[in-house]
Amino acid sequence: VLVKGTSIGVASDAHGHFTLKVPESATELIVSFMGMETQEVGIKANLTIRLKSANEKLDEVMVVAYGTAKKSSFTGAAEVIKNEQLEKMNVVSVTKALEGTSPGLQVMGGTGQPGSGATVRIRGIGSLSSSSAPLYVLNGVVFDGDISSINPDDIESISVLKDAASASIYGSRAAAGVILVSTKRAKNNQLKMSYNYEYGIDMPTAMPKYARARDWMIFKNELTYNDGGDDLYGVYSQDFIDSYEANHAIDPDRYPITDWQDVLLKDQSNHQRHSFTLSGGTDKLLTNFSLNYYKGNSIIPGKEYERIYARLNNDFKINNWIHAKVDLNVRLTDREYPNSPIYYTHHSHPLTTNFWSNGLISQGRDGENPYALLTLAGKQKTRGFGFSGKIGIDLTPFEGLTISAVAAPTYYLYKSKDWDTKFDLYDMEGNIYPNSSTTNLREDRNDNNSLTFQLYANYNKVFGQHAFNLMAGYEDYAFNWENEGAWRNNYVLSSYPYLNLGPEDQQYNNGSAGHNAYRSYFGRLMYSYANRYLLQVNVRSDGSSRFAKGHRWGTFPSASAGW
């Protein structure tokens, strides 16, 4: 019980009785109780307050493994994140959208580069040697790709399964928790169309500050002296330090001062995003189509990211007891980035320069010029193309029983071109300063595909005050991958990044391939009595091709109860 507009409050006893002294200016109390609707009541000497059950929240349906369940009857530790929460965050990555949405869900920022995601952990790190990333499930099918590639605008809800009682239905791969992602579907046959455009300017919250030329020379002297030097001014004399800035104004070549952070990084970057959605249909067919385009750059010059994402979700009603779903998803990503200058902004001292006054690029510090590495040493380009689909049929032969069959293929192709180019550096007199740069080209092609089959049944039945939810099923999964690479070194020309133009005596290649599969049987029982006494039992048996025969199968049971 809380006085409205203040922090003055008190908790009632087991019978609901309470006594509270309130300020004279107070007019209303806010009364709240778990599972009940919060109410505001007027203040008077004696109050009788009747709370109403929050039936809507208790009856809320959440997505769980291989089906749905009432949130009030689910005994595992789970959290549901609705699309309304995600829309308020306005982010381009699913992982970043999860930040701050659920207790025990840790989201740590990644590299910060365009299109990058974040590291997600559920209830901390569970392994010192293996991955602690949660298992992602997209529309009921395990998702092995980069979850950051999913368009946040397409998400209807996210369910986070935190404990063994709720996650063990996915077996050994759920050791670090499970995140279930459901995408939007058309809800009725009313035609709806929307378009959103966003343009943003991104700036670092804070940037490190580095020592100026004078301070750097003083620190260098102290470092040398503390390491066993005989003289506190053994590297730079006091006169040299005091006159350095004045000499720089006269002869910037012999007395350079460079702020490498200012030279190598931009103050800000920008991004733009377009989102188009069309949904609707008839009594027999509902369709939801979305198209998303995103392009962004970085404070590192030349680093760019571009993504096109399209999704089509179809729901068919064949008759009253046969329904089908056909989902298609296509994504295309392009990245381009030069040699990263971040390391050099931290380690390059200010007494070197990127350019001489005659316009030639300087040799920097012993032949290492970060500006030349950023702008002249080439860049890497990558392109990824992904396709995934899902065909599902639901049969309802009689009330309470639903039999589902699912086939879900995926295909992903990735290629990269890493083009290193030779460049020249010069000393202050205009002579070429030797450096180790060469013109080389490496190209990689990686592709993988998977196919998932599922067959499971859900049965719901209520006998008086007894409610049962039974689920049993089978799943089969196969994954294949192949990688190949080729490269040539010491090109004569630095303007044509093609393998056939490189020296034949400097050509190399490699390749590898592999596959794995698993087969699973699983089941779940959810029971409630009078909507008050709850029991949930899960079991899954996994067989994996990663282990030798005779050691491939493991069984993972769990049970939980609630009141």
BELUR-V677293 format. One record per residue. N is the residue number from 1. RES is the residue in one small letter. OMEGA is omega as a letter, one per 30 degrees, with the letter a starting at -180 (* if undefined). Layout:
N_RES_OMEGA ; N_RES_OMEGA
This chain:
1_v_a ; 2_l_l ; 3_v_a ; 4_k_l ; 5_g_l ; 6_t_l ; 7_s_l ; 8_i_a ; 9_g_a ; 10_v_l ; 11_a_l ; 12_s_l ; 13_d_a ; 14_a_a ; 15_h_l ; 16_g_a ; 17_h_l ; 18_f_l ; 19_t_a ; 20_l_l ; 21_k_a ; 22_v_l ; 23_p_a ; 24_e_a ; 25_s_a ; 26_a_a ; 27_t_a ; 28_e_l ; 29_l_l ; 30_i_a ; 31_v_a ; 32_s_l ; 33_f_a ; 34_m_l ; 35_g_a ; 36_m_l ; 37_e_l ; 38_t_a ; 39_q_l ; 40_e_a ; 41_v_l ; 42_g_a ; 43_i_l ; 44_k_a ; 45_a_a ; 46_n_a ; 47_l_l ; 48_t_a ; 49_i_l ; 50_r_a ; 51_l_l ; 52_k_l ; 53_s_l ; 54_a_a ; 55_n_a ; 56_e_a ; 57_k_a ; 58_l_a ; 59_d_a ; 60_e_a ; 61_v_l ; 62_m_l ; 63_v_l ; 64_v_a ; 65_a_l ; 66_y_l ; 67_g_l ; 68_t_l ; 69_a_l ; 70_k_a ; 71_k_a ; 72_s_a ; 73_s_a ; 74_f_a ; 75_t_l ; 76_g_l ; 77_a_a ; 78_a_l ; 79_e_l ; 80_v_l ; 81_i_a ; 82_k_a ; 83_n_l ; 84_e_l ; 85_q_a ; 86_l_a ; 87_e_l ; 88_k_a ; 89_m_l ; 90_n_l ; 91_v_a ; 92_v_a ; 93_s_l ; 94_v_a ; 95_t_l ; 96_k_l ; 97_a_a ; 98_l_a ; 99_e_l ; 100_g_a ; 101_t_a ; 102_s_l ; 103_p_l ; 104_g_l ; 105_l_a ; 106_q_l ; 107_v_a ; 108_m_a ; 109_g_l ; 110_g_a ; 111_t_a ; 112_g_l ; 113_q_a ; 114_p_l ; 115_g_a ; 116_s_l ; 117_g_a ; 118_a_l ; 119_t_a ; 120_v_l ; 121_r_l ; 122_i_a ; 123_r_l ; 124_g_a ; 125_i_a ; 126_g_a ; 127_s_l ; 128_l_a ; 129_s_a ; 130_s_a ; 131_s_l ; 132_s_l ; 133_a_l ; 134_p_l ; 135_l_l ; 136_y_l ; 137_v_a ; 138_l_a ; 139_n_l ; 140_g_a ; 141_v_l ; 142_v_a ; 143_f_a ; 144_d_a ; 145_g_l ; 146_d_a ; 147_i_l ; 148_s_l ; 149_s_l ; 150_i_l ; 151_n_a ; 152_p_a ; 153_d_a ; 154_d_a ; 155_i_l ; 156_e_l ; 157_s_l ; 158_i_l ; 159_s_a ; 160_v_l ; 161_l_a ; 162_k_a ; 163_d_a ; 164_a_a ; 165_a_a ; 166_s_a ; 167_a_a ; 168_s_l ; 169_i_l ; 170_y_l ; 171_g_a ; 172_s_a ; 173_r_a ; 174_a_a ; 175_a_a ; 176_a_a ; 177_g_a ; 178_v_l ; 179_i_a ; 180_l_a ; 181_v_l ; 182_s_a ; 183_t_a ; 184_k_l ; 185_r_l ; 186_a_a ; 187_k_l ; 188_n_a ; 189_n_l ; 190_q_a ; 191_l_l ; 192_k_l ; 193_m_l ; 194_s_l ; 195_y_l ; 196_n_l ; 197_y_a ; 198_e_l ; 199_y_a ; 200_g_l ; 201_i_a ; 202_d_l ; 203_m_l ; 204_p_l ; 205_t_l ; 206_a_l ; 207_m_l ; 208_p_l ; 209_k_a ; 210_y_a ; 211_a_l ; 212_r_a ; 213_a_a ; 214_r_a ; 215_d_a ; 216_w_a ; 217_m_l ; 218_i_l ; 219_f_l ; 220_k_l ; 221_n_a ; 222_e_l ; 223_l_a ; 224_t_a ; 225_y_l ; 226_n_l ; 227_d_l ; 228_g_l ; 229_g_a ; 230_d_a ; 231_d_l ; 232_l_l ; 233_y_a ; 234_g_a ; 235_v_l ; 236_y_a ; 237_s_l ; 238_q_l ; 239_d_a ; 240_f_a ; 241_i_a ; 242_d_a ; 243_s_a ; 244_y_a ; 245_e_l ; 246_a_l ; 247_n_l ; 248_h_l ; 249_a_a ; 250_i_a ; 251_d_a ; 252_p_l ; 253_d_a ; 254_r_a ; 255_y_a ; 256_p_l ; 257_i_a ; 258_t_l ; 259_d_a ; 260_w_l ; 261_q_l ; 262_d_a ; 263_v_a ; 264_l_a ; 265_l_l ; 266_k_l ; 267_d_a ; 268_q_l ; 269_s_a ; 270_n_l ; 271_h_l ; 272_q_a ; 273_r_l ; 274_h_l ; 275_s_l ; 276_f_a ; 277_t_l ; 278_l_a ; 279_s_l ; 280_g_l ; 281_g_a ; 282_t_l ; 283_d_a ; 284_k_a ; 285_l_l ; 286_l_a ; 287_t_l ; 288_n_a ; 289_f_l ; 290_s_l ; 291_l_a ; 292_n_l ; 293_y_l ; 294_y_l ; 295_k_l ; 296_g_l ; 297_n_a ; 298_s_l ; 299_i_l ; 300_i_a ; 301_p_l ; 302_g_l ; 303_k_a ; 304_e_l ; 305_y_a ; 306_e_a ; 307_r_l ; 308_i_a ; 309_y_l ; 310_a_l ; 311_r_l ; 312_l_l ; 313_n_a ; 314_n_l ; 315_d_a ; 316_f_l ; 317_k_a ; 318_i_l ; 319_n_a ; 320_n_a ; 321_w_l ; 322_i_l ; 323_h_a ; 324_a_l ; 325_k_l ; 326_v_a ; 327_d_l ; 328_l_a ; 329_n_l ; 330_v_l ; 331_r_l ; 332_l_a ; 333_t_l ; 334_d_l ; 335_r_l ; 336_e_a ; 337_y_l ; 338_p_l ; 339_n_a ; 340_s_l ; 341_p_a ; 342_i_a ; 343_y_a ; 344_y_l ; 345_t_a ; 346_h_a ; 347_h_l ; 348_s_a ; 349_h_a ; 350_p_a ; 351_l_l ; 352_t_a ; 353_t_l ; 354_n_l ; 355_f_l ; 356_w_a ; 357_s_l ; 358_n_l ; 359_g_l ; 360_l_l ; 361_i_a ; 362_s_l ; 363_q_l ; 364_g_a ; 365_r_l ; 366_d_l ; 367_g_a ; 368_e_l ; 369_n_a ; 370_p_l ; 371_y_l ; 372_a_l ; 373_l_a ; 374_l_a ; 375_t_a ; 376_l_a ; 377_a_l ; 378_g_a ; 379_k_l ; 380_q_l ; 381_k_l ; 382_t_l ; 383_r_l ; 384_g_l ; 385_f_a ; 386_g_l ; 387_f_l ; 388_s_a ; 389_g_l ; 390_k_l ; 391_i_a ; 392_g_l ; 393_i_l ; 394_d_l ; 395_l_l ; 396_t_a ; 397_p_l ; 398_f_a ; 399_e_l ; 400_g_a ; 401_l_l ; 402_t_l ; 403_i_a ; 404_s_l ; 405_a_a ; 406_v_l ; 407_a_a ; 408_a_l ; 409_p_l ; 410_t_l ; 411_y_l ; 412_y_l ; 413_l_a ; 414_y_l ; 415_k_a ; 416_s_l ; 417_k_a ; 418_d_a ; 419_w_l ; 420_d_a ; 421_t_l ; 422_k_l ; 423_f_a ; 424_d_l ; 425_l_a ; 426_y_l ; 427_d_a ; 428_m_l ; 429_e_l ; 430_g_l ; 431_n_l ; 432_i_l ; 433_y_a ; 434_p_l ; 435_n_a ; 436_s_a ; 437_s_l ; 438_t_l ; 439_t_a ; 440_n_l ; 441_l_l ; 442_r_l ; 443_e_l ; 444_d_l ; 445_r_l ; 446_n_l ; 447_d_l ; 448_n_l ; 449_n_l ; 450_s_l ; 451_l_a ; 452_t_l ; 453_f_l ; 454_q_l ; 455_l_a ; 456_y_a ; 457_a_l ; 458_n_l ; 459_y_l ; 460_n_a ; 461_k_l ; 462_v_l ; 463_f_a ; 464_g_l ; 465_q_l ; 466_h_l ; 467_a_a ; 468_f_l ; 469_n_a ; 470_l_l ; 471_m_l ; 472_a_a ; 473_g_a ; 474_y_l ; 475_e_l ; 476_d_a ; 477_y_l ; 478_a_a ; 479_f_l ; 480_n_l ; 481_w_l ; 482_e_l ; 483_n_l ; 484_e_a ; 485_g_l ; 486_a_l ; 487_w_l ; 488_r_a ; 489_n_l ; 490_n_l ; 491_y_l ; 492_v_a ; 493_l_a ; 494_s_a ; 495_s_a ; 496_y_a ; 497_p_l ; 498_y_a ; 499_l_a ; 500_n_a ; 501_l_l ; 502_g_l ; 503_p_a ; 504_e_l ; 505_d_l ; 506_q_a ; 507_q_a ; 508_y_l ; 509_n_l ; 510_n_l ; 511_g_l ; 512_s_a ; 513_a_l ; 514_g_l ; 515_h_l ; 516_n_a ; 517_a_l ; 518_y_l ; 519_r_a ; 520_s_l ; 521_y_a ; 522_f_l ; 523_g_a ; 524_r_l ; 525_l_l ; 526_m_a ; 527_y_l ; 528_s_l ; 529_y_l ; 530_a_a ; 531_n_a ; 532_r_a ; 533_y_a ; 534_l_l ; 535_l_l ; 536_q_l ; 537_v_l ; 538_n_l ; 539_v_l ; 540_r_l ; 541_s_a ; 542_d_l ; 543_g_a ; 544_s_l ; 545_s_a ; 546_r_a ; 547_f_a ; 548_a_l ; 549_k_a ; 550_g_a ; 551_h_a ; 552_r_a ; 553_w_l ; 554_g_a ; 555_t_a ; 556_f_l ; 557_p_l ; 558_s_l ; 559_a_l ; 560_s_l ; 561_a_a ; 562_g_l ; 563_w_*
